[in-house]
């Protein structure tokens, strides 16, 4: 799947696939020059999105919420509302966009979602 993600990113950036490197710390992150991109399937994007929103709750919301109010805070409603902005808002650290790229291979057709990280 890695090679297909590289092809999708190369197509998106209109670059040669040979110039794209896999990150050493995450198999879904790819580097080209000083830029870094997250390239994932729809299912992977949804999983990362949920994890990112839950992490935001843990790191940013809960510490600021008075303990007496935590029982009343509706996590699921907050997540549902946060999702109205789309995955790019959470997963793209650069400009909040989500780019969709479909590629055709001998093994089948694949769609990937690309999120710039820096």
Helices and strands as residue ranges (DSSP letters): H 2-13, G 17-19, E 21-22, E 29-32, E 35-40, H 42-56, I 57-61, H 62-64, H 67-70, H 75-82, G 83-85, H 87-91, E 99-105, E 108-116
